[in-house]
Amino acid sequence: MIEKLKNFISRLYLRFKRLTFLIASWAVLFSTITILGLKIGFEYDDGISFTTPAYRQAEKYKAQISASDYWNFVNRNYKKEKIKVIPSLVCWFFKAFGFKIHIVCSRGEEGSDALVHSWRPLVNKFVFVPDTFKKYELLEKEKFFFYFASSDEDIIQAKKAKITVIRIKRGNLSENSKPYHPGKYGEWILPLSAF
């Protein structure tokens, strides 16, 4: 009986030591990453979110509204979009280790206040960049540790800015018209990221 109790306490102590070591290791990593200010970037449209439903809704009224009203309409319909599970989990993983999370949207900023607020617990910064050349400038300035993107355009701009880029696959129902050729540029591909 006493021998069983000793074995139980010994196993419990060993597990406690391992847990303490893991927590201490995480704390060192978290502190180091936070102090260094490392950032991870995610493309929004068909990257971390399936945005086709919002665009589809806006397309119905495109002929009747101006360009700024179009972006306002798309951004205000964010509740129709669906968060992609695997990219979102990857985002939370990096956040747990102290990385700052930035979302890059290839659209206008009009009407985006509710959209930005809905991502607030996870995302440190939302950036709206409707112009390809400005996107390159942003990527070069921010120097993301990793950049997760869906479109060829974002992959090319990240590679030009010398950032390690990882392709997020599009869902089968995506109606995004931007060029999309996974693996064409020798980038890594995030498994199961279409969902």
N, C-alpha and C positions, 0 to 999 in steps of 0.2 A: 504494500500500500504506500509506504513512504517512498519507495523507489519510483512508483508511478507518479507520485506527486512531484518528485525531483525532475523526472523526465518532462512532465507537463510544464513546470516552471522554466526549465531549460529551453524548451521549444518556444514558449511565450517570450522569453528574454531575447532569443535569437531573432524572432520575428520583429520584436520591438527595435532591435539594433538595425535590422535591414530597413525598416520603415523610417527610422531616424536618419539613416544614411541617404535614402532616397529623397526625403524632404530637404535635407541639407544641400544635396546636389542640385535639386530644383531651385532652392533659394539662391545659390551661387549663380546658376545660369540666368535666372530671372533678373537678379541685380546687375549682372554684367551686361545683359542685353538691354536693359532699361537705361543704364548709364551711357552705353554706346549710342542709344537712340536709334537702334536698327528698325527698319520699316519693311513691311510687306505690302505689295500693291495687288489689287484685284480689279479686273475689268468687270463692270457691272452688267451690261447687256449681254445675256447668254454666257456670262462668266459665273458670277456668284448668284445670279437671279435669272429665271426664265421670264423674259420681258415681252414675249410675243403678244400675250393678251392685251397689255396696255397699248402697244403700238397698233394692234388690230382695231381697238376701240377708237383711237385717234384718227386712223385712216378713214373712217366713216365720215368724219367732218373736215378732212384736210382741205377740200376745195372751198369750204366756207370760212376758214379761219386763216389768220396770218401765221408766219413762221414762229414768232414768239408765243402766240396762243397755242400753236401746235405742241411746243415743248411744255407749256403750262398744262395742257390737256394730258399729255403722256405722263408727266411727273405726278399729276394729281390722281392718276389711275393706278398708282403703285400697289394698291390692295388686290388688283387683279393678277399681279405677278406672283410667281412661285419661287421661293428660295430653293436653290439646288442643294441637296443634302450633303454630298461629299465635299464640294468646295466650301460650304458653310462649316462643316466639321474641321476642315483643314484651317480655316480662318480662326476658329475658336482654339485650336491646338496652338497656333503661333501666338495668339493673344495670351494664352495661359503661361507662355514662356517669356512674356514681357515685350514682344514685338508690337510696334505701333501699326495699326491696320489702316490703310488708305484705300478708298474705292475711287476708281477713275471711270467717269461716265462720258461717253461720246455723244453728248447731247447738250442742249441749252439748259441753263440754270433756272429758268422761269418756273415758278410754282413748285419748287423742290423742297420747300421748308418741311412739309409733313413727311416726305420720303426720307430726308436726311434724319429727321427726328426718330423715325421708326427703326433706324439702324444704330442709334446712339449708344446702346450698351456695348456693342461690339466694335464699332468703327470710330477711329480717332479723327479721321478727316475724309470728307467727301469732296472730290474735285470734278468740276464739269468742264470738259474740254471738247467743244464741237469741231475743232480744227486739228488736222493730222500733224501739222508742223508744230503747233503749240503742245501737242501731246509729246512729241520728241523732246521739246524743251523741258516739259514737266518731268519726264522720266530721267533726263540727264541731271536735272536739278535735285530731284528727290533721292536718287541713288538707292533704289529699293534693294534689299537683300535678295528677294525673289519677287518676280512679277508673274501673276497668274492671269492668262488672257485666253480669249476664245478666237478672236478674229486674226487673220493674217496680218492686217494692218498693225495691230498692237504688238504682235510677235516681231515684226520687222523693226518697228520703232524701238522696242526694248533691246533688241540685238544691236541696233545702231548705238544705243546709249550704253552698251556693254553691261547689261543687267541679265542675270540668269533668269530665263523665262520658262514657264511651264504652261503647256497648253491645257485649257479646260475644254472638254468636248461639248458640243452642242447637242441638245435633245433632238429627237426625231421630228418633233412637231414645231421646231423653230422656223420662223419665217424671216430671220435676219438675212439681209441681202449682202452683207459684207463678205468678201472672199474668205473661204474657210477650207484649208487643206492640211489636216493634222499630219505632223511629221515632215512636212515639205522642207522646213528650214532647220531640221536637225534638232528641234526642241524636244524636251521631255514632255510626256503626256501624262496627265493625272488620271489614273485608272478609275473607272466607274463615274467619272465626273459629269456625264451627260444627265445624270439623275439628280 
